[in-house]
Amino acid sequence: MSTHVIPNHPSHPHETTIILLHGRSSTADAFQKDIFSHKTSSGLTLQESLPTVRWIFPASGLTYCTDADDERNSWFDTYSLDDLEEKSELQVDGLRTRVKQIGDVVEKELELLGGKSERLVIGGFSQGGATNLFTFLNGVMTRNGRLGGILLLSTWLPFASKAREAMKEIHEDKQAARTEQNIENKQLEAIVSKLRRIVSLEDGLGSGRLVDMLQTPVFQGHGRDDQEVSFSYGQSLCALLDDAGFNVEWHEYSGMERLGHWIKEPEEFDHIVHFIKRNVGE
């Protein structure tokens, strides 16, 4: 998998890395040019607002998409954008491949950061956000500790219903749910195990890894009038992550361009910059 790299500003040291995945039918190059063309309320781009950040934009390459009956830039196959759970088995092969590929990108960037995982932020827009979140919830990103944050932009979680079922089973196990902290760990453990089984990974993460995952802050933004990925998917994802014990910073926006399916300028760009500075210390 190729990556498009935008280095930190030459007059500033490299202190943080942000890995962002593009949406379906886009490319790494088009995505980075697109988001860097927008500005915050201060009149600055994301690059200008965060000069010590090294930006990584992985490229999905072409994948056959059943709903479109053609090949396009996509992280995994989908049957329907109206019902993202319909024939979800079509998503498995692509997600299995991406978990490995993105995990490798994360390992490489962590080496450049000297293993400082709290200086690494991951995320993405639409299907890219869904792919990076699914990868994170497979437990392959927190071997060195918690991440600096997750940016979820107009996105959802593949196999969210399976994750919710796993949480429900823990709630029904009265012996496992003796304390609030215990139930949060058990719920996340159940989610991770369920999602890892879907892509044929071995079960089992240490309790320390689960704590590191829960301590990773989450930013989530979604348009109320999103006509591509329903606002209800964003709300459901926020509720799921919150119930699992994550600290989610939720933002909803109106009047967004591109049928409501994009990143709101300048408000959402302001919120992203504030989130990074607060949690990573830019």
C-alpha positions as a printed Julia matrix, in Angstrom:
282×3 Matrix{Float64}:
   0.0     0.0     0.0
   1.46    3.33   -1.05
   1.33    6.43    1.14
   1.4    10.14    0.38
   3.58   11.96    2.93
   3.37   15.66    3.79
   6.27   16.47    6.13
   6.21   18.85    9.05
   7.11   22.47    8.36
  10.88   22.7     7.74
  11.33   25.32   10.46
   9.65   23.09   13.08
  10.71   19.69   14.49
   8.68   16.57   13.8
   6.75   15.96   17.0
   3.45   14.38   15.92
   2.19   12.13   13.12
  -1.38   12.03   11.83
  -2.49    9.14    9.59
  -5.69    9.94    7.66
  -7.52    7.64    5.22
  -9.45    9.05    2.28
 -13.05    8.23    1.47
 -14.32    5.92   -1.24
 -13.8     7.06   -4.84
 -11.11    9.51   -3.72
  -7.32    9.18   -3.63
  -4.62    9.98   -1.08
  -3.35   12.9    -3.16
  -6.8    14.34   -3.87
  -7.82   13.99   -0.21
  -4.78   15.8     1.18
  -5.13   18.62   -1.35
  -8.82   18.88   -0.52
  -8.57   19.12    3.27
  -5.54   21.42    3.12
  -7.49   23.82    0.89
  -9.87   24.61    3.76
  -9.15   27.02    6.61
  -9.98   27.51   10.25
 -11.7    30.63   11.56
  -8.19   32.05   12.09
  -7.56   31.87    8.34
  -5.02   29.05    8.68
  -4.98   25.62    7.02
  -4.51   22.46    9.07
  -0.86   22.38    8.0
  -0.32   25.96    9.12
  -2.18   25.39   12.38
  -0.15   22.25   13.2
   3.38   22.86   11.83
   5.1    20.03   13.77
   2.82   17.36   12.29
   3.97   14.83    9.71
   0.86   13.9     7.68
   0.44   10.4     6.24
  -2.22    9.7     3.61
  -2.34    5.99    2.68
  -3.84    5.08   -0.71
  -6.44    2.34   -0.99
  -5.92    1.44   -4.64
  -8.7    -0.02   -6.77
 -11.19   -2.48   -5.28
 -14.29   -4.02   -6.85
 -17.42   -2.45   -5.33
 -20.55   -4.56   -5.6
 -23.0    -1.69   -5.17
 -21.44    0.24   -8.08
 -20.57   -2.9   -10.11
 -17.15   -1.52  -10.96
 -13.65   -0.98   -9.61
 -12.91    2.22   -7.75
 -10.65    3.53   -5.01
 -12.08    1.83   -1.96
 -10.87    0.27    1.28
 -13.33   -2.62    1.15
 -16.35   -3.84   -0.79
 -19.87   -2.77    0.13
 -23.26   -3.97   -1.01
 -25.31   -0.92   -0.04
 -24.59    2.58    1.28
 -28.18    2.83    2.5
 -27.89   -0.27    4.71
 -24.23   -0.73    5.65
 -25.01   -4.02    7.43
 -26.58   -5.66    4.37
 -24.43   -8.51    3.01
 -21.66   -7.34    5.31
 -19.7   -10.52    4.57
 -18.52   -8.76    1.4
 -16.48   -6.4     3.59
 -14.44   -9.11    5.31
 -11.66   -9.75    2.77
 -10.93   -6.06    2.3
 -10.94   -5.29    6.01
  -8.67   -8.26    6.77
  -6.13   -6.93    4.27
  -6.38   -3.36    5.57
  -5.87   -4.31    9.21
  -2.49   -5.78    8.27
  -1.51   -2.97    5.88
  -2.48   -0.12    8.19
  -0.92   -1.88   11.15
   2.37   -1.9     9.21
   2.07    1.84    8.46
   1.45    2.53   12.16
   4.51    0.49   13.19
   6.72    2.39   10.75
   5.5     5.78   11.96
   5.88    4.78   15.61
   9.53    3.98   14.92
  10.03    7.5    13.56
   8.38    8.86   16.72
  10.72    6.85   18.93
   7.84    4.64   20.06
   5.88    7.59   21.49
   2.4     6.35   20.62
   0.78    9.28   22.43
   2.17   11.45   19.58
   0.33    9.43   16.92
  -3.18   10.3    15.75
  -5.19    8.16   13.33
  -8.48    8.65   11.56
 -10.17    9.29    8.27
 -13.15   10.49    6.32
 -16.19    8.33    5.52
 -15.06    4.8     4.51
 -11.5     5.76    5.42
 -12.57    6.58    8.96
 -14.51    3.33    9.15
 -11.42    1.38    8.07
  -9.06    3.05   10.53
 -11.53    2.68   13.41
 -12.06   -1.01   12.61
  -8.28   -1.49   12.54
  -7.87    0.32   15.86
 -10.58   -1.83   17.47
  -8.69   -4.93   16.34
  -6.02   -3.92   18.84
  -3.09   -3.63   16.44
  -2.21    0.03   17.14
  -1.63    0.21   20.91
   1.34   -2.09   21.48
   3.34    0.92   22.72
   0.51    2.5    24.73
  -2.46    4.74   24.06
  -2.64    6.84   20.91
  -2.83   10.62   20.86
  -6.31   10.49   19.38
  -8.72    9.24   16.73
 -10.4    11.54   14.18
 -13.71   10.12   12.93
 -15.11   12.32   10.17
 -18.59   11.51    8.81
 -18.1     7.81    9.3
 -19.37    4.57   10.85
 -18.09    1.25   12.23
 -18.2    -1.86   10.03
 -19.99   -4.71   11.82
 -21.33   -2.3    14.45
 -24.26   -4.65   15.15
 -21.79   -7.44   16.01
 -19.96   -5.09   18.38
 -23.24   -4.14   20.04
 -24.19   -7.81   20.41
 -20.84   -8.49   22.09
 -21.49   -5.68   24.58
 -24.98   -6.95   25.3
 -23.63  -10.38   26.19
 -21.37   -8.79   28.82
 -24.28   -6.82   30.29
 -26.21  -10.04   30.65
 -23.28  -11.71   32.45
 -23.89  -10.53   36.01
 -20.69  -12.06   37.31
 -18.54  -10.11   34.81
 -20.21   -6.79   35.53
 -19.33   -6.29   39.18
 -17.81   -2.81   38.8
 -18.09   -0.02   36.24
 -14.39   -0.27   35.35
 -14.64   -4.03   35.01
 -17.64   -3.86   32.7
 -15.95   -1.28   30.47
 -12.87   -3.49   30.1
 -15.02   -6.57   29.54
 -17.16   -4.78   26.96
 -14.16   -3.58   24.98
 -12.54   -7.01   25.26
 -15.73   -8.54   23.84
 -15.81   -6.02   20.96
 -12.15   -6.58   20.11
 -12.56  -10.37   20.21
 -15.67  -10.23   18.01
 -14.07   -7.99   15.38
 -10.81   -9.96   15.38
 -12.72  -13.18   14.78
 -14.49  -11.58   11.81
 -11.15  -11.01   10.07
  -9.65  -14.3    11.34
  -7.2   -12.89   13.89
  -6.44  -14.68   17.13
  -8.4   -13.67   20.21
  -6.82  -12.15   23.25
  -5.3    -8.82   24.25
  -3.74   -8.08   27.61
  -5.69   -5.92   30.04
  -3.05   -3.21   29.67
  -3.7    -2.97   25.94
  -7.44   -2.62   26.59
  -6.81    0.21   29.06
  -4.55    1.94   26.51
  -7.3     1.7    23.92
  -9.91    3.19   26.28
  -7.54    6.01   27.2
  -7.23    7.07   23.55
  -9.42   10.18   23.06
 -11.9    10.2    20.19
 -13.09   13.11   18.02
 -16.24   12.52   16.01
 -17.9    14.96   13.62
 -20.94   14.36   11.41
 -23.33   16.45    9.32
 -26.99   16.44   10.34
 -28.03   16.49    6.67
 -25.48   13.92    5.42
 -27.03   12.22    2.39
 -24.21    9.7     1.88
 -23.56    8.27    5.36
 -26.68    8.84    7.41
 -26.42   11.05   10.48
 -28.04    8.19   12.4
 -24.96    6.02   11.73
 -22.78    8.67   13.33
 -25.08    8.93   16.33
 -25.15    5.16   16.76
 -21.36    4.98   16.56
 -20.98    7.71   19.18
 -23.37    5.88   21.5
 -21.54    2.58   21.01
 -18.12    4.08   21.75
 -19.48    5.98   24.74
 -21.13    2.84   26.14
 -17.84    0.95   25.68
 -16.07    3.5    27.88
 -14.36    5.76   25.35
 -14.11    9.51   25.87
 -15.84   10.81   22.73
 -15.86   14.47   21.73
 -18.98   14.65   19.56
 -19.8    17.47   17.14
 -22.69   17.76   14.72
 -22.94   20.3    11.93
 -25.56   21.81    9.63
 -25.26   23.43    6.22
 -22.31   21.34    5.03
 -21.41   21.24    1.35
 -21.34   18.09   -0.85
 -24.78   16.83    0.17
 -23.83   17.21    3.82
 -21.03   14.65    3.48
 -17.8    16.5     4.11
 -15.91   18.45    6.79
 -17.52   21.68    7.93
 -15.49   24.84    7.28
 -14.43   26.59    9.45
 -16.08   25.08   12.56
 -15.01   21.46   12.22
 -11.48   22.44   11.24
 -11.35   24.62   14.38
 -12.55   21.69   16.47
  -9.99   19.31   14.95
  -7.11   21.71   15.66
  -8.28   22.25   19.25
  -8.65   18.49   19.75
  -5.1    17.83   18.53
  -3.56   20.63   20.56
  -5.39   19.61   23.72
  -4.65   15.89   23.5
  -1.25   15.83   21.83
   0.11   19.16   22.96
   0.91   20.84   19.67
